[in-house]
Amino acid sequence: MAALEKLMQQLGPAGSRVPVQNVAKVVPFVGIVVGAGMNAAILGRVAADAQRYCQTRFLCEKYGLPLPAALATDDEDDDPQADAP
């Protein structure tokens, strides 16, 4: 909050005083901007990872290569009916 107060003092007229109420009004908007930026960055990384995974899987299927161990999943463990007689 002190950093916002200093920033608002620099943006305002020279030597002006910024009341705490005015600084408190700006805090939610700063949170919205920071939160939106973080969400966009995380979503961008998730989308890039998903695209790389799909490209890797496509190329492995196209050329008959096994998936890398880090990407491979064992589908038999996920099937509850696989253990049934």
C-alpha positions as protocol buffer text, in pm:
chain_id: "A"
residue {
  index: 1
  type: MET
  ca { x: 0 y: 0 z: 0 }
}
residue {
  index: 2
  type: ALA
  ca { x: 295 y: 231 z: 72 }
}
residue {
  index: 3
  type: ALA
  ca { x: 431 y: 162 z: -276 }
}
residue {
  index: 4
  type: LEU
  ca { x: 97 y: 257 z: -431 }
}
residue {
  index: 5
  type: GLU
  ca { x: 90 y: 576 z: -225 }
}
residue {
  index: 6
  type: LYS
  ca { x: 437 y: 673 z: -350 }
}
residue {
  index: 7
  type: LEU
  ca { x: 339 y: 593 z: -709 }
}
residue {
  index: 8
  type: MET
  ca { x: 24 y: 803 z: -684 }
}
residue {
  index: 9
  type: GLN
  ca { x: 225 y: 1092 z: -536 }
}
residue {
  index: 10
  type: GLN
  ca { x: 466 y: 1079 z: -829 }
}
residue {
  index: 11
  type: LEU
  ca { x: 184 y: 1072 z: -1081 }
}
residue {
  index: 12
  type: GLY
  ca { x: -3 y: 1358 z: -917 }
}
residue {
  index: 13
  type: PRO
  ca { x: 97 y: 1725 z: -892 }
}
residue {
  index: 14
  type: ALA
  ca { x: 433 y: 1795 z: -726 }
}
residue {
  index: 15
  type: GLY
  ca { x: 415 y: 1815 z: -346 }
}
residue {
  index: 16
  type: SER
  ca { x: 59 y: 1687 z: -328 }
}
residue {
  index: 17
  type: ARG
  ca { x: -60 y: 1462 z: -50 }
}
residue {
  index: 18
  type: VAL
  ca { x: -252 y: 1144 z: -130 }
}
residue {
  index: 19
  type: PRO
  ca { x: -515 y: 1041 z: 126 }
}
residue {
  index: 20
  type: VAL
  ca { x: -523 y: 677 z: 237 }
}
residue {
  index: 21
  type: GLN
  ca { x: -884 y: 649 z: 118 }
}
residue {
  index: 22
  type: ASN
  ca { x: -775 y: 726 z: -239 }
}
residue {
  index: 23
  type: VAL
  ca { x: -498 y: 467 z: -221 }
}
residue {
  index: 24
  type: ALA
  ca { x: -741 y: 210 z: -80 }
}
residue {
  index: 25
  type: LYS
  ca { x: -975 y: 271 z: -374 }
}
residue {
  index: 26
  type: VAL
  ca { x: -699 y: 180 z: -622 }
}
residue {
  index: 27
  type: VAL
  ca { x: -593 y: -147 z: -454 }
}
residue {
  index: 28
  type: PRO
  ca { x: -872 y: -367 z: -607 }
}
residue {
  index: 29
  type: PHE
  ca { x: -790 y: -243 z: -957 }
}
residue {
  index: 30
  type: VAL
  ca { x: -422 y: -322 z: -910 }
}
residue {
  index: 31
  type: GLY
  ca { x: -520 y: -670 z: -793 }
}
residue {
  index: 32
  type: ILE
  ca { x: -736 y: -719 z: -1101 }
}
residue {
  index: 33
  type: VAL
  ca { x: -455 y: -617 z: -1334 }
}
residue {
  index: 34
  type: VAL
  ca { x: -197 y: -835 z: -1158 }
}
residue {
  index: 35
  type: GLY
  ca { x: -435 y: -1131 z: -1143 }
}
residue {
  index: 36
  type: ALA
  ca { x: -527 y: -1101 z: -1511 }
}
residue {
  index: 37
  type: GLY
  ca { x: -162 y: -1085 z: -1606 }
}
residue {
  index: 38
  type: MET
  ca { x: -76 y: -1393 z: -1403 }
}
residue {
  index: 39
  type: ASN
  ca { x: -374 y: -1586 z: -1543 }
}
residue {
  index: 40
  type: ALA
  ca { x: -276 y: -1496 z: -1900 }
}
residue {
  index: 41
  type: ALA
  ca { x: 83 y: -1607 z: -1843 }
}
residue {
  index: 42
  type: ILE
  ca { x: -20 y: -1939 z: -1687 }
}
residue {
  index: 43
  type: LEU
  ca { x: -280 y: -2008 z: -1955 }
}
residue {
  index: 44
  type: GLY
  ca { x: -21 y: -1934 z: -2225 }
}
residue {
  index: 45
  type: ARG
  ca { x: 223 y: -2183 z: -2073 }
}
residue {
  index: 46
  type: VAL
  ca { x: -48 y: -2450 z: -2041 }
}
residue {
  index: 47
  type: ALA
  ca { x: -152 y: -2400 z: -2404 }
}
residue {
  index: 48
  type: ALA
  ca { x: 210 y: -2424 z: -2525 }
}
residue {
  index: 49
  type: ASP
  ca { x: 265 y: -2743 z: -2323 }
}
residue {
  index: 50
  type: ALA
  ca { x: -56 y: -2896 z: -2460 }
}
residue {
  index: 51
  type: GLN
  ca { x: 47 y: -2813 z: -2815 }
}
residue {
  index: 52
  type: ARG
  ca { x: 391 y: -2972 z: -2767 }
}
residue {
  index: 53
  type: TYR
  ca { x: 230 y: -3283 z: -2616 }
}
residue {
  index: 54
  type: CYS
  ca { x: -11 y: -3319 z: -2908 }
}
residue {
  index: 55
  type: GLN
  ca { x: 268 y: -3268 z: -3163 }
}
residue {
  index: 56
  type: THR
  ca { x: 484 y: -3528 z: -2989 }
}
residue {
  index: 57
  type: ARG
  ca { x: 199 y: -3777 z: -2973 }
}
residue {
  index: 58
  type: PHE
  ca { x: 112 y: -3720 z: -3340 }
}
residue {
  index: 59
  type: LEU
  ca { x: 470 y: -3772 z: -3455 }
}
residue {
  index: 60
  type: CYS
  ca { x: 508 y: -4085 z: -3239 }
}
residue {
  index: 61
  type: GLU
  ca { x: 191 y: -4234 z: -3388 }
}
residue {
  index: 62
  type: LYS
  ca { x: 285 y: -4130 z: -3743 }
}
residue {
  index: 63
  type: TYR
  ca { x: 632 y: -4284 z: -3732 }
}
residue {
  index: 64
  type: GLY
  ca { x: 551 y: -4576 z: -3500 }
}
residue {
  index: 65
  type: LEU
  ca { x: 774 y: -4456 z: -3217 }
}
residue {
  index: 66
  type: PRO
  ca { x: 700 y: -4510 z: -2848 }
}
residue {
  index: 67
  type: LEU
  ca { x: 594 y: -4210 z: -2644 }
}
residue {
  index: 68
  type: PRO
  ca { x: 868 y: -4072 z: -2418 }
}
residue {
  index: 69
  type: ALA
  ca { x: 848 y: -4221 z: -2069 }
}
residue {
  index: 70
  type: ALA
  ca { x: 751 y: -3887 z: -1915 }
}
residue {
  index: 71
  type: LEU
  ca { x: 444 y: -3866 z: -2142 }
}
residue {
  index: 72
  type: ALA
  ca { x: 340 y: -4231 z: -2148 }
}
residue {
  index: 73
  type: THR
  ca { x: 51 y: -4346 z: -1932 }
}
residue {
  index: 74
  type: ASP
  ca { x: -52 y: -4702 z: -1858 }
}
residue {
  index: 75
  type: ASP
  ca { x: -418 y: -4721 z: -1964 }
}
residue {
  index: 76
  type: GLU
  ca { x: -460 y: -5072 z: -1819 }
}
residue {
  index: 77
  type: ASP
  ca { x: -424 y: -4941 z: -1460 }
}
residue {
  index: 78
  type: ASP
  ca { x: -706 y: -4690 z: -1517 }
}
residue {
  index: 79
  type: ASP
  ca { x: -960 y: -4949 z: -1635 }
}
residue {
  index: 80
  type: PRO
  ca { x: -1152 y: -5094 z: -1335 }
}
residue {
  index: 81
  type: GLN
  ca { x: -1292 y: -5380 z: -1546 }
}
residue {
  index: 82
  type: ALA
  ca { x: -945 y: -5502 z: -1648 }
}
residue {
  index: 83
  type: ASP
  ca { x: -915 y: -5692 z: -1315 }
}
residue {
  index: 84
  type: ALA
  ca { x: -1258 y: -5854 z: -1346 }
}
residue {
  index: 85
  type: PRO
  ca { x: -1255 y: -6226 z: -1449 }
}
